[in-house]
Amino acid sequence: MEQLIMRWKNDGREAEAIQVPKGCQIVNFLQLEQAIEQWLDIVQYGLSEGKQDAAFYHGTMTALPMYREDKCFFVLEDRRAVATATVICDYHKREGYVHMVACRESARGKGYGTLLNRIVNATLRQEGMETAYLTTDDWRIPAIKSYLRIGFEPDLSTEDFRERWTRIFEKIQAK
């Protein structure tokens, strides 16, 4: 099934202040020891079929022409990488792409997705992006709720998308 799309438009406001929880740090790929291995450990929880090797990282990340390691962010909890999100900026189009947002199962429910999405939002604004998009799956309800909180909106451009988004919003309202 085709992934859903969500879109963001820069409204010109400043990004929210980012409050990093006690015991946590935000670092980028370049600042993290064994970054590929840690990234692979995280994304195996919902974004890949089990633990992959470095070729998966290279095919998913470095193969993208505008990928920059300094825009691949991690939340460290007690110095262990537990969540990641990447912002890819097309400076010519002034369009961002939010890629590979994931959290270890053991760290879910602690607000790290929301924290990363605030960093994503701030990065998009700081880098001068006018628009951005991401793709997601219907079952990723907590992630979708977090994307909505930072201003991403569902792409309703096809009948299939409209039907699927209707079902998602029914699930969100039922909770």
C-alpha positions in Angstrom: 0.0 0.0 0.0 1.3 3.5 -0.9 2.5 5.5 2.1 0.4 8.5 3.2 1.8 12.0 2.6 1.7 14.9 5.1 2.6 18.4 4.1 3.9 21.5 6.1 4.0 25.1 5.1 6.2 27.7 6.9 3.9 30.2 8.5 6.8 32.6 9.3 6.5 32.1 13.0 9.5 31.2 15.2 9.9 27.6 16.2 8.8 26.6 19.7 11.6 26.5 22.3 13.0 23.1 22.6 13.0 21.7 26.1 15.4 18.7 26.3 14.4 16.4 29.2 16.8 15.8 32.1 19.2 13.0 31.3 18.8 13.4 27.6 20.8 15.1 24.9 20.2 16.0 21.2 23.1 15.2 18.9 23.5 14.8 15.2 25.0 11.9 13.2 28.5 13.5 13.2 28.6 13.8 16.9 27.6 10.2 17.7 30.1 7.3 18.1 29.2 4.3 16.0 26.4 6.4 14.4 25.5 3.9 11.6 25.2 1.1 14.1 23.1 3.1 16.5 20.9 4.4 13.7 20.4 0.8 12.5 19.5 -0.3 16.0 16.7 2.3 16.2 15.2 2.1 12.7 14.7 -1.7 13.0 11.7 -0.8 15.2 9.1 -0.2 12.5 11.1 1.2 9.5 13.0 -1.9 8.4 12.4 -5.6 8.4 14.6 -6.4 11.4 18.2 -5.3 12.0 19.9 -4.4 8.7 23.5 -3.7 7.8 25.4 -0.6 6.7 24.3 -1.1 3.1 20.7 -0.3 4.3 21.9 2.9 5.8 23.8 3.9 2.7 20.9 3.0 0.4 18.3 4.7 2.5 20.3 7.8 3.5 23.5 8.6 1.8 22.0 7.6 -1.6 19.8 10.7 -1.3 21.6 13.5 -3.0 20.7 16.2 -0.4 21.2 14.1 2.7 23.6 15.7 5.2 24.7 13.9 8.3 24.4 17.1 10.4 20.6 17.0 9.8 20.2 13.4 11.1 19.3 13.9 14.7 19.3 11.6 17.7 17.8 11.7 21.2 20.2 10.2 23.7 18.8 8.9 26.9 21.6 8.4 29.4 24.1 8.6 26.5 22.3 5.8 24.5 20.7 6.7 21.2 16.9 6.0 21.5 15.2 8.0 18.7 16.1 9.5 15.4 14.7 11.8 12.7 16.3 13.3 9.6 15.6 16.6 7.7 16.6 16.7 4.1 16.6 20.2 2.6 16.3 21.0 -1.1 17.6 24.6 -0.9 16.8 25.2 -4.6 13.1 24.4 -4.1 13.1 25.5 -0.5 11.4 22.3 0.4 12.2 19.9 3.2 11.7 16.2 3.5 11.3 14.5 6.9 12.8 11.1 6.7 13.2 8.0 8.9 11.6 9.0 12.1 11.9 6.2 14.6 12.2 5.3 18.3 13.3 2.2 20.1 10.3 0.3 21.5 11.7 0.6 25.0 11.7 4.4 24.7 8.3 5.0 23.3 5.7 7.0 25.2 8.3 9.3 26.7 7.8 12.2 24.3 10.9 11.7 22.2 8.9 11.7 19.0 7.5 15.1 19.9 10.9 16.3 20.9 12.4 15.2 17.6 9.5 16.8 15.7 10.1 20.1 17.4 13.7 19.8 16.3 12.5 19.0 12.7 10.2 22.1 12.8 13.0 24.3 14.1 15.4 23.0 11.5 13.0 23.5 8.6 12.5 27.1 9.7 16.2 27.8 10.3 17.2 26.3 6.9 14.6 28.6 5.2 12.3 25.9 3.9 9.0 27.2 2.7 7.3 23.8 2.6 8.1 20.3 3.7 6.6 16.8 3.4 6.9 13.4 4.9 5.5 9.9 4.2 4.0 7.7 6.9 1.9 4.6 7.4 -1.7 4.4 8.5 -0.8 2.4 11.6 1.7 5.0 13.0 -1.0 6.8 14.9 1.3 8.2 17.7 3.7 9.6 15.0 0.8 11.1 13.0 -0.5 12.8 16.1 3.0 14.3 16.7 3.3 15.4 13.1 -0.1 17.1 13.4 1.1 19.0 16.5 3.9 20.6 14.6 1.8 21.7 11.7 1.9 18.9 9.2 -1.4 18.3 7.4 -2.8 15.3 5.6 -2.4 15.3 1.8 -6.0 14.7 0.6 -5.1 14.7 -3.1 -6.6 11.3 -4.0 -9.7 9.5 -3.0 -7.7 6.7 -1.5 -5.8 9.2 0.7 -9.1 10.9 1.8 -10.6 7.6 2.8 -7.6 6.4 4.7 -7.2 9.8 6.5 -10.9 9.6 7.5 -10.3 6.2 9.1 -7.2 7.6 10.9 -9.0 10.6 12.3 -11.8 8.3 13.5 -9.1 6.3 15.4 -7.5 9.4 16.8 -10.9 10.8 18.1 -11.8 7.4 19.6 -8.7 7.5 21.8 
